[in-house]
Amino acid sequence: MQKTQNAELIQSFERDNTLQLWILRLFFRLGAHKQFMTQHGFNNQPLAGYLNLTKYEDEEFNHQLQQSILGVLRLRHAELERQIPMAKPTEFQQALDSLARRIGLSPAESLILEFTLQLHQEQLLDDTADYLGAMTSAKVYRALAAVLDLTEDDVRFALGPLAPADGNKRSLGEFSIQAISRLTAFSLKTSHPDVSVRFVLNLPIDALPPDRHAMILKSSMQKQDFLRYLSMLIGETGQQAFFDENTFGNGNFFTGLANGEDFAVLEELTRIYSREPKRLTDISALISNMRKGQSDMIPQDFLALWAVFESAMGGRNDR
């Protein structure tokens, strides 16, 4: 039991050293200390406590005291730099190393991923990074290089797109077209119940089928849903029509059109064609997407009616 507790203390200490090192690099390599401490005192009390600076809180923050505090922090920074590389990796770092090997990350990519995860996990690190203000891409490269002791070229290469032939691609499994999204969730766990992290990345995505939107529409719509959505597009009270179950009955609206049951959509299309023809492009785009997916969600009666408007729109554009 005692050995387990000692191991946990060592893991915590090493993780704490890495965190302190990154914070102090943000301070002295990128100037974040200027926002942390002013003549009015510390701007972040939890961060001051973490850096063991609370004993100065009641003193007058004149220039001499500020320089004295910065001197103490610089000594601590130099001490941590001399300890690189740190001792045995923490469980978190071991889990991250395992992930990096499985998906083929380079050392620079793995280090950037570790920093990004800690940035989301550790509020004090996030607060310190916020002192840098709004950042362009160039400033992000410079900041990561400074904090992680990398070259800017290393950072640019790590964050740049993968070359097609670099062999770093990994399969994440098979998914339906509708389920594929740029937003990808990750969960990293270790044998320690308190050492885990979850995060979402907005990843680039390419080579999607051209009819993906149509397939998504098809999977989420029934025939009556299409008609309600159409009513929402063209009607001045469209939102109510969209949610009204009785607007289209059983979805056979255009079947009933020939029987004179309801002329609302026909009248609206005619009115829009006459007064606001540009609005018909939204309907045209919807129908075009649905057709790409070879969808049967569009009633044939409506397609016959829409063909008349398509012909009229083409004739108007040719004038």
C-alpha positions in Angstrom: 0.0 0.0 0.0 2.8 2.4 0.9 4.6 1.7 -2.3 1.5 2.5 -4.3 1.0 5.8 -2.5 4.7 6.7 -3.1 4.4 5.9 -6.8 1.3 8.1 -7.1 3.2 10.9 -5.4 6.1 10.6 -7.8 3.7 10.5 -10.8 2.0 13.7 -9.5 5.3 15.4 -8.9 6.6 14.7 -12.4 3.4 15.8 -14.0 3.5 18.9 -11.9 7.1 19.6 -13.0 6.2 19.4 -16.6 3.2 21.7 -16.1 5.3 24.3 -14.2 8.0 24.2 -16.9 5.4 25.0 -19.6 3.9 27.8 -17.5 7.3 29.3 -16.9 8.3 29.0 -20.5 5.1 30.9 -21.4 6.2 33.5 -18.8 9.8 34.1 -19.9 10.0 32.9 -23.5 6.8 34.6 -24.6 6.2 37.4 -22.1 3.1 36.1 -20.3 4.5 37.3 -17.0 3.7 40.9 -18.0 0.0 40.1 -17.8 0.2 37.9 -14.7 1.8 40.5 -12.4 1.3 44.3 -12.4 1.7 47.1 -9.9 -1.7 46.1 -8.5 -0.6 42.6 -7.7 -1.3 39.1 -9.2 -4.0 38.9 -11.8 -4.6 35.2 -11.1 -4.7 34.1 -7.4 -4.9 30.3 -8.0 -1.9 30.6 -10.3 0.0 32.6 -7.7 -0.8 30.0 -5.1 0.4 27.2 -7.5 3.7 29.0 -7.9 4.1 29.5 -4.1 3.8 33.3 -4.4 0.9 33.9 -1.9 3.4 35.2 0.7 3.8 38.3 -1.4 0.1 39.1 -1.7 0.0 41.7 1.2 3.1 43.6 0.1 3.2 46.7 -2.0 3.9 45.6 -5.6 6.5 48.2 -6.5 9.1 47.7 -9.2 11.7 46.3 -6.8 9.3 43.6 -5.4 8.2 42.6 -8.9 11.8 42.1 -10.0 12.5 40.1 -6.9 9.5 37.8 -7.6 10.5 37.4 -11.2 14.0 36.5 -10.0 12.6 33.7 -7.9 10.5 32.4 -10.8 13.5 32.6 -13.2 15.6 30.5 -10.8 12.8 27.9 -10.6 12.6 27.9 -14.4 16.3 27.4 -14.8 16.2 24.5 -12.3 13.4 22.8 -14.2 15.2 23.2 -17.6 18.2 21.5 -16.1 16.1 18.5 -15.1 15.2 17.7 -18.7 14.5 15.0 -19.6 12.2 14.4 -16.7 12.3 11.1 -14.8 10.1 8.1 -15.6 7.1 9.1 -17.8 3.8 9.4 -16.0 0.9 7.1 -16.7 -0.7 9.8 -18.8 2.4 10.1 -20.9 2.7 6.4 -21.2 -0.9 6.2 -22.5 -0.1 9.0 -24.9 3.0 7.3 -26.1 1.0 4.1 -26.8 -1.5 6.1 -28.8 1.2 7.9 -30.7 2.8 4.6 -31.7 -0.5 3.1 -32.8 -1.5 6.0 -35.1 2.1 6.8 -36.2 2.7 10.2 -34.6 6.2 11.7 -34.8 7.9 12.9 -31.5 6.9 16.5 -32.3 3.3 15.6 -33.1 3.1 13.5 -29.9 4.4 16.4 -27.8 2.0 18.9 -29.4 -0.9 16.5 -28.7 0.2 16.2 -25.0 0.4 19.9 -24.7 -3.0 20.4 -26.3 -4.6 17.8 -24.0 -3.1 19.4 -20.9 -4.3 22.8 -22.1 -7.8 21.5 -22.0 -7.3 19.6 -18.8 -5.3 22.1 -16.7 -7.0 25.4 -16.0 -3.8 27.2 -14.9 -2.0 26.3 -18.1 -5.0 27.5 -20.1 -5.1 30.7 -18.1 -1.4 31.4 -18.6 -1.8 30.8 -22.4 -4.7 33.2 -22.5 -2.2 36.0 -21.5 -0.7 35.7 -25.0 -4.0 37.2 -26.4 -5.4 36.6 -29.9 -3.0 34.6 -32.1 -2.4 34.2 -35.8 -1.2 30.9 -37.2 2.3 32.2 -37.3 2.1 33.2 -33.6 0.8 29.7 -32.7 3.7 28.1 -34.4 6.1 30.4 -32.6 4.4 29.8 -29.2 4.3 26.0 -29.5 8.0 26.0 -30.6 8.9 28.1 -27.5 6.9 26.2 -25.0 7.8 22.7 -26.3 11.4 23.4 -27.1 10.9 22.6 -30.8 11.8 24.5 -34.0 9.1 26.4 -35.8 9.8 24.1 -38.8 9.1 21.1 -36.6 5.7 22.6 -35.5 4.7 23.6 -39.1 5.5 20.1 -40.4 3.6 18.5 -37.5 0.5 20.6 -37.9 0.6 20.6 -41.7 -1.4 18.2 -43.9 -0.1 14.7 -44.3 1.6 13.9 -47.6 -0.3 11.3 -49.6 2.6 8.8 -49.6 3.8 9.2 -46.0 2.2 6.0 -44.8 0.8 7.6 -41.6 -2.8 6.9 -42.4 -4.7 4.6 -40.0 -8.1 3.0 -40.3 -10.6 4.1 -37.6 -13.2 1.6 -38.7 -16.2 1.5 -41.1 -19.0 4.0 -40.8 -22.1 4.9 -42.8 -21.9 8.0 -45.0 -24.5 9.7 -42.8 -22.4 9.1 -39.6 -19.1 10.6 -41.0 -18.4 14.1 -39.5 -15.5 16.5 -39.2 -16.1 16.4 -35.4 -14.2 13.4 -34.0 -14.3 12.5 -30.3 -11.3 10.9 -28.5 -11.0 9.3 -25.1 -7.7 8.5 -23.5 -7.7 6.3 -20.3 -5.0 4.9 -18.1 -4.9 2.3 -15.4 -5.4 5.1 -12.9 -9.1 6.1 -12.6 -8.2 9.8 -12.1 -5.9 10.0 -15.2 -8.1 10.3 -18.3 -9.2 12.9 -20.8 -11.9 13.3 -23.4 -11.8 15.8 -26.2 -13.2 16.6 -29.7 -11.2 17.7 -32.7 -12.5 19.3 -35.8 -10.5 17.3 -38.3 -10.2 17.9 -42.1 -12.2 15.5 -44.3 -12.1 14.9 -48.0 -13.3 12.5 -50.7 -16.9 12.5 -49.5 -19.4 11.2 -51.9 -21.1 14.0 -53.8 -24.6 12.8 -52.8 -23.8 12.7 -49.1 -26.3 15.5 -48.3 -29.0 13.8 -50.2 -28.3 10.6 -48.3 -28.6 12.4 -45.0 -31.8 14.0 -46.0 -33.2 10.6 -47.2 -32.3 9.0 -43.9 -34.0 11.6 -41.8 -37.1 12.4 -43.9 -40.4 10.7 -44.8 -42.5 11.9 -47.7 -44.6 14.1 -45.5 -41.5 15.6 -44.0 -40.3 16.7 -47.4 -43.6 18.3 -48.0 -43.5 20.1 -44.7 -40.0 21.2 -45.3 -41.1 22.5 -48.7 -43.9 24.4 -47.1 -41.5 25.9 -44.6 -39.3 27.1 -47.5 -42.1 28.7 -49.5 -44.7 29.7 -47.0 -44.9 32.9 -45.1 -46.1 30.9 -42.1 -43.8 28.0 -43.0 -42.6 27.1 -39.5 -46.1 26.4 -38.3 -46.8 24.4 -41.4 -43.7 22.4 -40.8 -44.8 21.2 -37.4 -48.5 20.9 -38.1 -49.4 17.2 -38.4 -52.6 18.0 -40.2 -51.2 20.3 -42.9 -50.6 17.4 -45.3 -52.6 14.7 -43.7 -51.1 11.3 -44.6 -48.5 12.9 -47.0 -50.6 12.4 -50.1 -51.0 16.2 -50.6 -50.1 16.3 -54.3 -52.3 13.2 -54.9 -55.1 15.2 -53.6 -54.1 18.3 -55.6 -55.8 16.9 -58.7 -59.0 16.5 -56.7 -59.0 20.1 -55.6 -58.4 19.4 -52.0 -55.8 22.0 -51.4 -54.0 24.5 -53.6 -51.8 26.2 -51.0 -48.4 25.0 -52.2 -49.3 25.6 -55.9 -50.5 29.1 -55.1 -47.4 29.8 -53.1 -45.1 28.5 -55.9 -47.0 30.6 -58.5 -46.8 33.7 -56.3 -43.1 33.3 -55.7 -42.4 32.7 -59.4 -44.3 35.9 -60.2 -42.9 38.2 -57.4 -39.7 36.6 -56.0 -38.4 34.1 -58.6 -34.9 34.0 -56.9 -36.5 32.2 -53.9 -37.2 29.2 -56.1 -33.5 28.5 -56.2 -33.7 27.1 -52.6 -36.3 24.7 -53.7 -34.4 23.8 -56.8 -31.3 23.0 -54.7 -33.2 20.8 -52.3 -34.8 18.8 -55.1 -31.4 18.5 -56.9 -29.8 17.1 -53.7 -32.6 14.7 -53.2 -32.4 13.5 -56.7 -28.7 12.8 -56.4 -29.4 10.3 -53.7 -32.0 8.6 -55.9 -34.5 9.4 -53.2 -38.1 8.3 -53.3 -39.0 10.9 -50.7 -40.3 13.3 -53.4 -43.8 12.5 -54.5 -44.1 11.9 -58.2 -47.1 14.3 -58.3 -44.9 17.1 -57.0 -42.1 16.3 -59.5 -44.6 16.6 -62.4 -45.8 19.9 -61.0 -42.2 21.1 -60.4 -41.2 20.3 -64.0 -43.6 23.0 -65.1 -41.9 25.6 -62.9 -38.4 24.4 -64.0 -39.4 24.9 -67.6 -40.7 28.3 -66.8 -37.6 29.3 -64.8 -35.4 28.2 -67.7 -37.4 30.2 -70.2 -37.2 33.3 -68.0 -33.4 32.9 -67.6 -33.0 32.7 -71.4 -34.6 36.0 -72.0 
